[in-house]
């Protein structure tokens, strides 16, 4: 069920993915869901209009692997989309300080940080469209 949930998340069937994650945990309460699996749900859900529904998954990913700041990228997106601009700013600043980005990716994150510092949400419909368009070509952390 967990593998099914991950596939569903990758296919942007977010509600079904959440149901599969939950069913996997019901079937086996001791199942260990990896930080990466939670991150996939958070990232894909955020990109496809379900940020409020997957915010918990981003928090779980970060709490399971706090030293890997890449998961904060997805959680920051979910937090910004749910109105937690201060939390998103903290996440993206942490990601910028840690992650080895290409120049274009770093510039995008710097634009996000600048917008958040100004109290603006950088995730306009156009920005989300660009992220969704590129998602099949590369990982979101490379966007």
N, CA, C and O atoms as a MOPAC input file, in Angstrom:
PM7 MOZYME 1SCF
protein

 N      0.81600 1    -1.20100 1     0.00000 1
 C      0.00000 1     0.00000 1     0.00000 1
 C      0.85900 1     1.26400 1     0.00000 1
 O      0.51100 1     2.26000 1    -0.63300 1
 N      1.96600 1     1.21300 1     0.70600 1
 C      2.83700 1     2.38800 1     0.72400 1
 C      3.43000 1     2.63500 1    -0.65800 1
 O      3.47400 1     3.77500 1    -1.12100 1
 N      3.88000 1     1.58800 1    -1.30900 1
 C      4.41800 1     1.73700 1    -2.67800 1
 C      3.35000 1     2.28200 1    -3.61000 1
 O      3.63400 1     3.11900 1    -4.46700 1
 N      2.13800 1     1.81400 1    -3.44600 1
 C      1.02000 1     2.31100 1    -4.25000 1
 C      0.81300 1     3.80900 1    -3.97100 1
 O      0.60200 1     4.59600 1    -4.89300 1
 N      0.87600 1     4.18500 1    -2.69800 1
 C      0.70700 1     5.58700 1    -2.32200 1
 C      1.76700 1     6.47700 1    -2.94500 1
 O      1.47200 1     7.58100 1    -3.40200 1
 N      2.99400 1     5.99700 1    -2.96200 1
 C      4.07900 1     6.77200 1    -3.56800 1
 C      3.82800 1     6.94300 1    -5.06300 1
 O      3.98000 1     8.03700 1    -5.60600 1
 N      3.44000 1     5.83900 1    -5.72900 1
 C      3.13500 1     5.92600 1    -7.17500 1
 C      1.99100 1     6.88700 1    -7.43800 1
 O      2.04100 1     7.68000 1    -8.37900 1
 N      0.96400 1     6.81900 1    -6.61000 1
 C     -0.17800 1     7.72000 1    -6.77600 1
 C      0.24600 1     9.17700 1    -6.58100 1
 O     -0.18900 1    10.05600 1    -7.32500 1
 N      1.08700 1     9.43000 1    -5.59100 1
 C      1.57900 1    10.79800 1    -5.36800 1
 C      2.35400 1    11.27600 1    -6.58300 1
 O      2.18000 1    12.41100 1    -7.02800 1
 N      3.20800 1    10.41800 1    -7.11900 1
 C      4.00200 1    10.78900 1    -8.29700 1
 C      3.12500 1    11.03900 1    -9.51700 1
 O      3.52200 1    11.75900 1   -10.43300 1
 N      1.92800 1    10.44400 1    -9.53000 1
 C      0.97700 1    10.64500 1   -10.62000 1
 C      0.00100 1    11.78200 1   -10.32200 1
 O     -0.92600 1    12.02900 1   -11.09400 1
 N      0.21300 1    12.47200 1    -9.20300 1
 C     -0.60000 1    13.61300 1    -8.76800 1
 C     -2.01800 1    13.21200 1    -8.37600 1
 O     -2.92000 1    14.05000 1    -8.40600 1
 N     -2.23500 1    11.95300 1    -8.01000 1
 C     -3.51000 1    11.49600 1    -7.46700 1
 C     -3.38900 1    11.59200 1    -5.94000 1
 O     -3.28300 1    10.58200 1    -5.24500 1
 N     -3.40700 1    12.80500 1    -5.45200 1
 C     -2.99400 1    13.08200 1    -4.07700 1
 C     -3.95600 1    12.51900 1    -3.03400 1
 O     -3.51200 1    11.91200 1    -2.05900 1
 N     -5.22800 1    12.70100 1    -3.21100 1
 C     -6.17400 1    12.16600 1    -2.21100 1
 C     -6.05700 1    10.64500 1    -2.10800 1
 O     -6.06700 1    10.08800 1    -1.01000 1
 N     -5.94700 1     9.98000 1    -3.25400 1
 C     -5.77200 1     8.52900 1    -3.25100 1
 C     -4.43300 1     8.14600 1    -2.62100 1
 O     -4.33700 1     7.13500 1    -1.92600 1
 N     -3.41000 1     8.94900 1    -2.86500 1
 C     -2.09800 1     8.69300 1    -2.27100 1
 C     -2.17200 1     8.77700 1    -0.75000 1
 O     -1.64500 1     7.91200 1    -0.04900 1
 N     -2.82200 1     9.81400 1    -0.24500 1
 C     -2.96900 1     9.96400 1     1.20700 1
 C     -3.70900 1     8.76000 1     1.77600 1
 O     -3.32400 1     8.22200 1     2.81400 1
 N     -4.76800 1     8.33900 1     1.09400 1
 C     -5.51900 1     7.16500 1     1.55100 1
 C     -4.62400 1     5.93000 1     1.59900 1
 O     -4.70700 1     5.14500 1     2.54300 1
 N     -3.77300 1     5.75100 1     0.59600 1
 C     -2.88500 1     4.59000 1     0.56400 1
 C     -1.84600 1     4.64400 1     1.68300 1
 O     -1.56600 1     3.62300 1     2.31100 1
 N     -1.27100 1     5.82100 1     1.94200 1
 C     -0.33100 1     5.96100 1     3.05400 1
 C     -1.04000 1     5.58500 1     4.36500 1
 O     -0.51000 1     4.83000 1     5.18000 1
 N     -2.25600 1     6.13300 1     4.54500 1
 C     -3.00100 1     5.84300 1     5.76800 1
 C     -3.33600 1     4.36000 1     5.88800 1
 O     -3.22400 1     3.78000 1     6.96700 1
 N     -3.75100 1     3.74500 1     4.77400 1
 C     -4.08800 1     2.32400 1     4.80200 1
 C     -2.86100 1     1.48200 1     5.12500 1
 O     -2.95800 1     0.50800 1     5.87100 1
 N     -1.72200 1     1.84300 1     4.57700 1
 C     -0.48400 1     1.11100 1     4.87900 1
 C     -0.19300 1     1.16700 1     6.37200 1
 O      0.21900 1     0.16900 1     6.96400 1
 N     -0.40400 1     2.31800 1     6.97900 1
 C     -0.13900 1     2.46200 1     8.41000 1
 C     -1.20000 1     1.75700 1     9.26300 1
 O     -0.92500 1     1.34700 1    10.39100 1
 N     -2.41700 1     1.61800 1     8.71600 1
 C     -3.45900 1     0.88100 1     9.42300 1
 C     -3.16900 1    -0.61500 1     9.37900 1
 O     -3.30300 1    -1.31400 1    10.38400 1
 N     -2.76800 1    -1.09800 1     8.20500 1
 C     -2.44700 1    -2.51700 1     8.04000 1
 C     -1.26000 1    -2.90900 1     8.91100 1
 O     -1.26100 1    -3.95800 1     9.55500 1
 N     -0.25200 1    -2.04900 1     8.91900 1
 C      0.95900 1    -2.33700 1     9.70200 1
 C      1.34800 1    -1.08400 1    10.48100 1
 O      2.11500 1    -0.25800 1     9.98500 1
 N      0.82600 1    -0.93900 1    11.69400 1
 C      1.12600 1     0.25400 1    12.48900 1
 C      2.61400 1     0.47000 1    12.76000 1
 O      3.02500 1     1.57100 1    13.12800 1
 N      3.41200 1    -0.56800 1    12.58000 1
 C      4.84900 1    -0.44100 1    12.83400 1
 C      5.63400 1    -0.10600 1    11.56600 1
 O      6.86100 1    -0.01800 1    11.59900 1
 N      4.93300 1     0.08000 1    10.46000 1
 C      5.62600 1     0.37900 1     9.20200 1
 C      6.42600 1     1.67100 1     9.36200 1
 O      5.96100 1     2.64400 1     9.95500 1
 N      7.61500 1     1.65300 1     8.82700 1
 C      8.45400 1     2.84800 1     8.86700 1
 C      8.38900 1     3.53300 1     7.51200 1
 O      8.94700 1     3.04100 1     6.53100 1
 N      7.71600 1     4.65300 1     7.46400 1
 C      7.62900 1     5.44900 1     6.24800 1
 C      8.85900 1     6.34200 1     6.22500 1
 O      9.11000 1     7.08300 1     7.17500 1
 N      9.61400 1     6.27500 1     5.15800 1
 C     10.86000 1     7.03700 1     5.07900 1
 C     10.59700 1     8.53000 1     4.91000 1
 O      9.52800 1     8.95000 1     4.46800 1
 N     11.58800 1     9.29900 1     5.26800 1
 C     11.50800 1    10.75100 1     5.06300 1
 C     11.29700 1    11.06000 1     3.58500 1
 O     10.53400 1    11.96200 1     3.24200 1
 N     11.96500 1    10.32100 1     2.71800 1
 C     11.81000 1    10.55600 1     1.28500 1
 C     10.38100 1    10.28000 1     0.82700 1
 O      9.84500 1    11.01600 1    -0.00200 1
 N      9.76200 1     9.23200 1     1.35500 1
 C      8.37200 1     8.92600 1     0.97900 1
 C      7.42600 1    10.03700 1     1.42800 1
 O      6.52600 1    10.42400 1     0.68200 1
 N      7.62400 1    10.54700 1     2.63700 1
 C      6.81100 1    11.67700 1     3.10500 1
 C      7.06800 1    12.90400 1     2.23300 1
 O      6.14100 1    13.64500 1     1.90500 1
 N      8.32900 1    13.11200 1     1.86200 1
 C      8.67700 1    14.26400 1     1.04200 1
 C      7.98800 1    14.21500 1    -0.32400 1
 O      7.50900 1    15.23800 1    -0.81300 1
 N      7.93800 1    13.04700 1    -0.93300 1
 C      7.26600 1    12.90900 1    -2.23200 1
 C      5.80700 1    13.32700 1    -2.10900 1
 O      5.29500 1    14.06800 1    -2.94800 1
 N      5.14000 1    12.85100 1    -1.06000 1
 C      3.74000 1    13.20900 1    -0.86000 1
 C      3.58800 1    14.71400 1    -0.65200 1
 O      2.69200 1    15.33100 1    -1.22900 1
 N      4.44700 1    15.30200 1     0.16000 1
 C      4.38400 1    16.74300 1     0.42400 1
 C      4.62400 1    17.55300 1    -0.83600 1
 O      3.87000 1    18.47400 1    -1.14900 1
 N      5.66700 1    17.20700 1    -1.54900 1
 C      6.04800 1    17.96300 1    -2.73000 1
 C      4.97000 1    17.88500 1    -3.81200 1
 O      4.51600 1    18.90800 1    -4.32300 1
 N      4.57300 1    16.68000 1    -4.14800 1
 C      3.59400 1    16.51400 1    -5.22400 1
 C      2.23000 1    17.07900 1    -4.82800 1
 O      1.54700 1    17.69700 1    -5.64500 1
 N      1.84600 1    16.86800 1    -3.59100 1
 C      0.58200 1    17.43600 1    -3.13500 1
 C      0.58100 1    18.95100 1    -3.18800 1
 O     -0.40800 1    19.56300 1    -3.59000 1
 N      1.68100 1    19.55200 1    -2.78700 1
 C      1.78200 1    21.01900 1    -2.82200 1
 C      1.71100 1    21.54100 1    -4.24700 1
 O      1.02400 1    22.52500 1    -4.51800 1
 N      2.41200 1    20.89000 1    -5.14700 1
 C      2.42000 1    21.33100 1    -6.54100 1
 C      1.07000 1    21.17500 1    -7.22400 1
 O      0.79400 1    21.85000 1    -8.21600 1
 N      0.23600 1    20.30200 1    -6.70800 1
 C     -1.02400 1    19.99300 1    -7.38500 1
 C     -2.26100 1    20.39900 1    -6.58500 1
 O     -3.33600 1    19.82000 1    -6.74000 1
 N     -2.08800 1    21.41400 1    -5.72000 1
 C     -3.24300 1    22.03100 1    -5.08600 1
 C     -3.69900 1    21.43700 1    -3.76700 1
 O     -4.80300 1    21.73400 1    -3.31100 1
 N     -2.88200 1    20.61200 1    -3.14700 1
 C     -3.26600 1    19.95900 1    -1.90000 1
 C     -2.30400 1    20.27600 1    -0.75300 1
 O     -2.07100 1    19.43700 1     0.11700 1
 N     -1.75700 1    21.46800 1    -0.75700 1
 C     -0.75000 1    21.82100 1     0.25300 1
 C     -1.27100 1    21.63600 1     1.67400 1
 O     -0.55900 1    21.10900 1     2.52900 1
 N     -2.49600 1    22.05900 1     1.93200 1
 C     -3.04000 1    21.92700 1     3.28900 1
 C     -3.17700 1    20.46400 1     3.68800 1
 O     -3.02600 1    20.12000 1     4.86000 1
 N     -3.46100 1    19.60900 1     2.72500 1
 C     -3.65400 1    18.18600 1     3.00900 1
 C     -2.34200 1    17.43900 1     3.22900 1
 O     -2.32600 1    16.38900 1     3.87100 1
 N     -1.25100 1    17.96900 1     2.70500 1
 C      0.03800 1    17.25900 1     2.78900 1
 C      1.07300 1    17.97500 1     3.65100 1
 O      2.21400 1    17.52400 1     3.75100 1
 N      0.69400 1    19.05800 1     4.25700 1
 C      1.61400 1    19.80700 1     5.11600 1
 C      2.21900 1    18.89300 1     6.18100 1
 O      3.40900 1    18.98800 1     6.48300 1
 N      1.40700 1    18.01800 1     6.74300 1
 C      1.88300 1    17.08700 1     7.76800 1
 C      3.01500 1    16.20600 1     7.23300 1
 O      3.93700 1    15.86300 1     7.97300 1
 N      2.94500 1    15.84100 1     5.94900 1
 C      3.96200 1    14.96300 1     5.35800 1
 C      5.30700 1    15.67200 1     5.28100 1
 O      6.34900 1    15.05600 1     5.50500 1
 N      5.29100 1    16.95500 1     4.97000 1
 C      6.53500 1    17.72700 1     4.95100 1
 C      7.14800 1    17.81400 1     6.33300 1
 O      8.36100 1    17.68900 1     6.49900 1
 N      6.30200 1    18.03000 1     7.31600 1
 C      6.79600 1    18.10000 1     8.69500 1
 C      7.39800 1    16.75900 1     9.11800 1
 O      8.43600 1    16.72300 1     9.77900 1
 N      6.74300 1    15.65500 1     8.73300 1
 C      7.27800 1    14.32700 1     9.07400 1
 C      8.61800 1    14.09400 1     8.38900 1
 O      9.54600 1    13.57600 1     9.01000 1
 N      8.73300 1    14.47100 1     7.11400 1
 C      9.99900 1    14.27900 1     6.39200 1
 C     11.13100 1    15.02400 1     7.08500 1
 O     12.21300 1    14.47400 1     7.28800 1
 N     10.87700 1    16.27200 1     7.44400 1
 C     11.90600 1    17.09300 1     8.09100 1
 C     12.23700 1    16.54600 1     9.48200 1
 O     13.40200 1    16.53200 1     9.88100 1
 N     11.22500 1    16.09900 1    10.21600 1
 C     11.49800 1    15.60100 1    11.56600 1
 C     12.26200 1    14.27100 1    11.53100 1
 O     13.06600 1    13.99600 1    12.42300 1
 N     12.01500 1    13.44700 1    10.50500 1
 C     12.73300 1    12.17200 1    10.39200 1
 C     14.17900 1    12.35000 1     9.93500 1
 O     15.04700 1    11.53800 1    10.25600 1
 N     14.42600 1    13.41900 1     9.18300 1
 C     15.76600 1    13.63700 1     8.64400 1
 C     16.12800 1    15.11500 1     8.70700 1
 O     16.26200 1    15.76100 1     7.66800 1
 N     16.29000 1    15.66200 1     9.91900 1
 C     16.50700 1    17.09700 1    10.06400 1
 C     17.82500 1    17.60100 1     9.47900 1
 O     17.94200 1    18.78400 1     9.16100 1
 N     18.79700 1    16.74100 1     9.33600 1
 C     20.08200 1    17.18700 1     8.78600 1
 C     20.04500 1    17.32200 1     7.27100 1
 O     20.87200 1    18.02800 1     6.69400 1
 N     19.09500 1    16.65100 1     6.61500 1
 C     18.96900 1    16.75900 1     5.16400 1
 C     18.01800 1    17.90700 1     4.86000 1
 O     16.79800 1    17.73800 1     4.87400 1
 N     18.57500 1    19.05300 1     4.59000 1
 C     17.77700 1    20.26300 1     4.42300 1
 C     16.95800 1    20.27300 1     3.13200 1
 O     16.07200 1    21.11300 1     2.97500 1
 N     17.23500 1    19.36500 1     2.21700 1
 C     16.47000 1    19.29500 1     0.97800 1
 C     14.98900 1    19.08100 1     1.20500 1
 O     14.16900 1    19.55400 1     0.41900 1
 N     14.62600 1    18.36700 1     2.28200 1
 C     13.20800 1    18.15100 1     2.55900 1
 C     12.51000 1    19.43800 1     2.97400 1
 O     11.29400 1    19.56700 1     2.83300 1
 N     13.28300 1    20.38200 1     3.48300 1
 C     12.69600 1    21.67200 1     3.83700 1
 C     12.25000 1    22.43900 1     2.59900 1
 O     11.39800 1    23.32200 1     2.69800 1
 N     12.80100 1    22.12500 1     1.45600 1
 C     12.38300 1    22.75600 1     0.20700 1
 C     10.90300 1    22.46400 1    -0.04300 1
 O     10.12300 1    23.37400 1    -0.32300 1
 N     10.52600 1    21.20000 1     0.05900 1
 C      9.12400 1    20.81600 1    -0.15500 1
 C      8.24100 1    21.35600 1     0.96000 1
 O      7.14900 1    21.86400 1     0.70100 1
 N      8.71000 1    21.24800 1     2.19800 1
 C      7.91100 1    21.74000 1     3.32500 1
 C      7.74300 1    23.25800 1     3.22800 1
 O      6.67700 1    23.78700 1     3.54300 1
 N      8.78400 1    23.94900 1     2.79600 1
 C      8.67500 1    25.39800 1     2.60500 1
 C      7.62100 1    25.75300 1     1.58000 1
 O      6.86600 1    26.70700 1     1.77000 1
 N      7.56000 1    25.00200 1     0.50400 1
 C      6.52400 1    25.22600 1    -0.50800 1
 C      5.14500 1    25.03300 1     0.10100 1
 O      4.26600 1    25.87700 1    -0.07500 1
 N      4.94600 1    23.93400 1     0.81500 1
 C      3.64400 1    23.67300 1     1.44400 1
 C      3.30000 1    24.76700 1     2.45400 1
 O      2.15800 1    25.22200 1     2.52300 1
 N      4.28100 1    25.17600 1     3.22500 1
 C      4.02600 1    26.21100 1     4.23100 1
 C      3.65000 1    27.53800 1     3.56900 1
 O      2.72900 1    28.21800 1     4.02000 1
 N      4.35200 1    27.90300 1     2.51300 1
 C      4.00600 1    29.15400 1     1.82100 1
 C      2.59000 1    29.08200 1     1.24400 1
 O      1.82200 1    30.03900 1     1.33500 1
 N      2.26200 1    27.94900 1     0.65800 1
 C      0.94300 1    27.80200 1     0.03000 1
 C     -0.19900 1    27.75100 1     1.03900 1
 O     -1.35800 1    27.96200 1     0.68100 1
 N      0.12700 1    27.47100 1     2.29500 1
 C     -0.91000 1    27.46100 1     3.34100 1
 C     -0.86000 1    28.72600 1     4.19400 1
 O     -1.53400 1    28.80800 1     5.22100 1
 N     -0.06800 1    29.70700 1     3.77600 1
 C     -0.05600 1    31.00600 1     4.44300 1
 C      0.99100 1    31.18000 1     5.52800 1
 O      1.05800 1    32.24300 1     6.14500 1
 N      1.80600 1    30.17500 1     5.77600 1
 C      2.86900 1    30.28500 1     6.78500 1
 C      4.13600 1    30.82600 1     6.11700 1
 O      5.10100 1    30.09600 1     5.89100 1
 N      4.10400 1    32.12200 1     5.81000 1
 C      5.22900 1    32.72900 1     5.09600 1
 C      6.49000 1    32.77900 1     5.94000 1
 O      7.59400 1    32.62700 1     5.41500 1
 N      6.34000 1    32.98900 1     7.24500 1
 C      7.52500 1    33.01000 1     8.11900 1
 C      8.18700 1    31.62800 1     8.16100 1
 O      9.41100 1    31.52000 1     8.08700 1
 N      7.38800 1    30.59300 1     8.27700 1
 C      7.93300 1    29.24300 1     8.27200 1
 C      8.60000 1    28.91200 1     6.95400 1
 O      9.66800 1    28.30200 1     6.92400 1
 N      7.96300 1    29.31700 1     5.85600 1
 C      8.53700 1    29.07400 1     4.52900 1
 C      9.86400 1    29.81300 1     4.38200 1
 O     10.82500 1    29.26900 1     3.83700 1
 N      9.91800 1    31.05200 1     4.86900 1
 C     11.16000 1    31.82600 1     4.80100 1
 C     12.27700 1    31.10900 1     5.55500 1
 O     13.39300 1    30.99400 1     5.05000 1
 N     11.98300 1    30.63300 1     6.75100 1
 C     12.97500 1    29.88300 1     7.53300 1
 C     13.46000 1    28.67000 1     6.75300 1
 O     14.65900 1    28.39300 1     6.69800 1
 N     12.51500 1    27.94600 1     6.14800 1
 C     12.88200 1    26.74800 1     5.38000 1
 C     13.78600 1    27.09600 1     4.20500 1
 O     14.84200 1    26.48600 1     4.03500 1
 N     13.39000 1    28.05400 1     3.40500 1
 C     14.17200 1    28.36700 1     2.20400 1
 C     15.52800 1    28.98800 1     2.52900 1
 O     16.50200 1    28.75400 1     1.81300 1
 N     15.60200 1    29.77200 1     3.59400 1
 C     16.90400 1    30.29300 1     4.00600 1
 C     17.82300 1    29.15200 1     4.42700 1
 O     19.00800 1    29.14800 1     4.09300 1
 N     17.28200 1    28.19500 1     5.15400 1
 C     18.06200 1    27.03500 1     5.57900 1
 C     18.52900 1    26.22900 1     4.37800 1
 O     19.67100 1    25.77100 1     4.33500 1
 N     17.65200 1    26.06000 1     3.41400 1
 C     17.98300 1    25.30700 1     2.20400 1
 C     19.09000 1    26.01700 1     1.42800 1
 O     20.02600 1    25.37300 1     0.95300 1
 N     18.99000 1    27.32200 1     1.30000 1
 C     20.02200 1    28.07800 1     0.57700 1
 C     21.38100 1    27.96200 1     1.24100 1
 O     22.40500 1    27.87400 1     0.56300 1
 N     21.39300 1    27.96000 1     2.55400 1
 C     22.65600 1    27.86600 1     3.29300 1
 C     23.28700 1    26.49300 1     3.16600 1
 O     24.50000 1    26.35500 1     3.32600 1
 N     22.49300 1    25.48200 1     2.88100 1
 C     22.97500 1    24.11200 1     2.90500 1
 C     23.14800 1    23.48200 1     1.52600 1
 O     24.16200 1    22.83500 1     1.26500 1
 N     22.20700 1    23.65700 1     0.67600 1
 C     22.09100 1    22.85100 1    -0.53700 1
 C     23.00400 1    23.35200 1    -1.64700 1
 O     23.14200 1    24.56000 1    -1.84100 1
 N     23.61500 1    22.45000 1    -2.36000 1
 C     24.49200 1    22.80000 1    -3.47600 1
 C     23.70600 1    22.94100 1    -4.76800 1
 O     23.57100 1    21.97700 1    -5.52200 1
 N     23.20000 1    24.10200 1    -5.02400 1
 C     22.37500 1    24.35600 1    -6.20000 1
 C     23.20000 1    24.82300 1    -7.38800 1
 O     24.31100 1    25.33200 1    -7.24000 1
 N     22.62800 1    24.63600 1    -8.56200 1
 C     23.16400 1    25.30300 1    -9.74100 1
 C     22.84400 1    26.79200 1    -9.58500 1
 O     22.03300 1    27.17500 1    -8.74200 1
 N     23.48300 1    27.61800 1   -10.40000 1
 C     23.25900 1    29.06100 1   -10.29900 1
 C     21.80000 1    29.43300 1   -10.54200 1
 O     21.25600 1    30.29200 1    -9.84700 1
 N     21.15800 1    28.79300 1   -11.52600 1
 C     19.77000 1    29.14400 1   -11.83700 1
 C     18.82000 1    28.72100 1   -10.71800 1
 O     17.87100 1    29.44100 1   -10.40800 1
 N     19.06500 1    27.57300 1   -10.11900 1
 C     18.22400 1    27.10400 1    -9.01500 1
 C     18.43700 1    27.98800 1    -7.79600 1
 O     17.47600 1    28.36100 1    -7.12200 1
 N     19.67200 1    28.32100 1    -7.51300 1
 C     19.96600 1    29.20300 1    -6.38300 1
 C     19.29100 1    30.56300 1    -6.59200 1
 O     18.73400 1    31.12600 1    -5.65000 1
 N     19.33600 1    31.08300 1    -7.79300 1
 C     18.70200 1    32.37400 1    -8.08400 1
 C     17.19300 1    32.31200 1    -7.84700 1
 O     16.60400 1    33.26300 1    -7.33200 1
 N     16.56600 1    31.19000 1    -8.22300 1
 C     15.12500 1    31.04200 1    -7.99900 1
 C     14.83500 1    31.04600 1    -6.49900 1
 O     13.91700 1    31.73300 1    -6.05000 1
 N     15.60600 1    30.28500 1    -5.72100 1
 C     15.38500 1    30.25300 1    -4.27600 1
 C     15.65100 1    31.62200 1    -3.65700 1
 O     14.94700 1    32.03000 1    -2.73300 1
 N     16.64400 1    32.32400 1    -4.14900 1
 C     16.91500 1    33.68400 1    -3.63800 1
 C     15.73800 1    34.61100 1    -3.93400 1
 O     15.40600 1    35.46400 1    -3.11000 1
 N     15.10400 1    34.45900 1    -5.09500 1
 C     13.90500 1    35.26300 1    -5.40600 1
 C     12.77500 1    34.92000 1    -4.43700 1
 O     12.04900 1    35.80200 1    -3.97700 1
 N     12.63700 1    33.63600 1    -4.13400 1
 C     11.59700 1    33.23500 1    -3.18000 1
 C     11.85300 1    33.84800 1    -1.81400 1
 O     10.93200 1    34.36800 1    -1.18500 1
 N     13.09600 1    33.79300 1    -1.35000 1
 C     13.45700 1    34.35300 1    -0.04800 1
 C     13.19800 1    35.86500 1    -0.03300 1
 O     12.64900 1    36.38600 1     0.93800 1
 N     13.58200 1    36.55900 1    -1.08300 1
 C     13.36300 1    38.01100 1    -1.14700 1
 C     11.86900 1    38.33900 1    -1.08300 1
 O     11.46200 1    39.25800 1    -0.37300 1
 N     11.06800 1    37.59900 1    -1.81200 1
 C      9.62000 1    37.83900 1    -1.78500 1
 C      9.06000 1    37.57100 1    -0.39200 1
 O      8.26300 1    38.35800 1     0.11900 1
 N      9.47000 1    36.47700 1     0.21700 1
 C      8.99000 1    36.14600 1     1.56100 1
 C      9.42900 1    37.19400 1     2.58500 1
 O      8.66600 1    37.53200 1     3.49000 1
 N     10.64500 1    37.70500 1     2.44900 1
 C     11.11800 1    38.75200 1     3.35200 1
 C     10.28600 1    40.02500 1     3.20400 1
 O     10.14600 1    40.80100 1     4.15000 1
 N      9.73900 1    40.22800 1     2.00900 1
 C      8.89200 1    41.39900 1     1.76100 1
 C      7.43600 1    41.12600 1     2.13800 1
 O      6.56800 1    41.97500 1     1.93500 1
 N      7.17000 1    39.93600 1     2.68900 1
 C      5.81500 1    39.59000 1     3.09800 1
 C      4.93200 1    39.12000 1     1.95700 1
 O      3.70900 1    39.07900 1     2.08300 1
 N      5.55800 1    38.76500 1     0.84000 1
 C      4.80100 1    38.31700 1    -0.33800 1
 C      4.99700 1    36.82400 1    -0.53800 1
 O      6.04700 1    36.26700 1    -0.21900 1
 N      3.96200 1    36.19300 1    -1.07300 1
 C      4.06700 1    34.77900 1    -1.39700 1
 C      4.60600 1    34.65800 1    -2.82000 1
 O      3.95400 1    35.12000 1    -3.75600 1
 N      5.77300 1    34.05100 1    -3.00800 1
 C      6.36700 1    33.96500 1    -4.33700 1
 C      5.69900 1    32.93500 1    -5.24500 1
 O      5.99400 1    32.87200 1    -6.43800 1
 N      4.79900 1    32.12900 1    -4.67900 1
 C      4.22100 1    31.03800 1    -5.45800 1
 C      2.93900 1    31.47800 1    -6.15200 1
 O      1.82600 1    31.08800 1    -5.80000 1
 N      3.16800 1    32.31100 1    -7.15600 1
 C      2.08700 1    32.77300 1    -8.02300 1
 C      1.62300 1    31.60600 1    -8.88300 1
 O      2.31500 1    30.59200 1    -8.96700 1
 N      0.47900 1    31.72900 1    -9.51700 1
 C      0.05300 1    30.66900 1   -10.43800 1
 C      1.10300 1    30.39000 1   -11.51900 1
 O      1.29000 1    29.24300 1   -11.92700 1
 N      1.77900 1    31.43100 1   -11.97500 1
 C      2.79700 1    31.25400 1   -13.01000 1
 C      4.00600 1    30.47600 1   -12.47400 1
 O      4.55200 1    29.61600 1   -13.16600 1
 N      4.41800 1    30.77900 1   -11.24600 1
 C      5.55700 1    30.07200 1   -10.64200 1
 C      5.21100 1    28.59400 1   -10.43400 1
 O      6.02900 1    27.71200 1   -10.69400 1
 N      3.99800 1    28.34100 1    -9.96400 1
 C      3.57400 1    26.95000 1    -9.77300 1
 C      3.47200 1    26.21000 1   -11.10800 1
 O      3.82900 1    25.03600 1   -11.20300 1
 N      2.98300 1    26.90400 1   -12.13300 1
 C      2.92600 1    26.28600 1   -13.46800 1
 C      4.32100 1    25.89500 1   -13.93900 1
 O      4.51600 1    24.80600 1   -14.47900 1
 N      5.28600 1    26.78000 1   -13.73600 1
 C      6.67000 1    26.49200 1   -14.14500 1
 C      7.22300 1    25.29300 1   -13.38700 1
 O      7.90300 1    24.44900 1   -13.97100 1
 N      6.93700 1    25.21100 1   -12.09900 1
 C      7.40700 1    24.07700 1   -11.29400 1
 C      6.74700 1    22.77900 1   -11.74900 1
 O      7.40500 1    21.74500 1   -11.86800 1
 N      5.43600 1    22.84300 1   -12.00200 1
 C      4.73100 1    21.63700 1   -12.46700 1
 C      5.20100 1    21.20400 1   -13.84500 1
 O      5.34900 1    20.01200 1   -14.11400 1
 N      5.43400 1    22.17400 1   -14.71400 1
 C      5.88900 1    21.86800 1   -16.07700 1
 C      7.23700 1    21.15200 1   -16.05200 1
 O      7.48300 1    20.24000 1   -16.84100 1
 N      8.09100 1    21.57000 1   -15.15000 1
 C      9.43200 1    21.00800 1   -15.09300 1
 C      9.51200 1    19.72800 1   -14.26000 1
 O     10.53000 1    19.03700 1   -14.30500 1
 N      8.46800 1    19.39700 1   -13.50500 1
 C      8.56000 1    18.27900 1   -12.56800 1
 C      8.86500 1    16.95400 1   -13.24800 1
 O      9.55000 1    16.11500 1   -12.66400 1
 N      8.38600 1    16.74500 1   -14.44500 1
 C      8.65700 1    15.48400 1   -15.12900 1
 C     10.04700 1    15.41600 1   -15.72700 1
 O     10.52800 1    14.33800 1   -16.07600 1
 N     10.69000 1    16.56200 1   -15.84400 1
 C     12.00600 1    16.63300 1   -16.47600 1
 C     13.15200 1    16.48600 1   -15.48400 1
 O     14.24900 1    16.06700 1   -15.85500 1
 N     12.90200 1    16.82900 1   -14.22600 1
 C     13.95400 1    16.86800 1   -13.22800 1
 C     13.33000 1    16.84300 1   -11.84500 1
 O     12.11200 1    16.98300 1   -11.73000 1
 N     14.08600 1    16.67700 1   -10.82800 1
 C     13.53100 1    16.74700 1    -9.49100 1
 C     13.27800 1    18.21400 1    -9.13800 1
 O     13.94600 1    19.11700 1    -9.64100 1
 N     12.30300 1    18.42300 1    -8.26600 1
 C     11.92700 1    19.79000 1    -7.92000 1
 C     13.07800 1    20.54200 1    -7.29200 1
 O     13.19300 1    21.75300 1    -7.48100 1
 N     13.93900 1    19.85500 1    -6.54500 1
 C     15.06900 1    20.55000 1    -5.91500 1
 C     16.06600 1    21.03500 1    -6.95000 1
 O     16.98800 1    21.77900 1    -6.61700 1
 N     15.89400 1    20.62600 1    -8.20600 1
 C     16.77600 1    21.09700 1    -9.26700 1
 C     16.12900 1    22.21900 1   -10.07100 1
 O     16.70200 1    22.68600 1   -11.05500 1
 N     14.93900 1    22.65400 1    -9.65900 1
 C     14.21600 1    23.69200 1   -10.38700 1
 C     14.57500 1    25.07000 1    -9.87800 1
 O     14.05700 1    26.06800 1   -10.38000 1

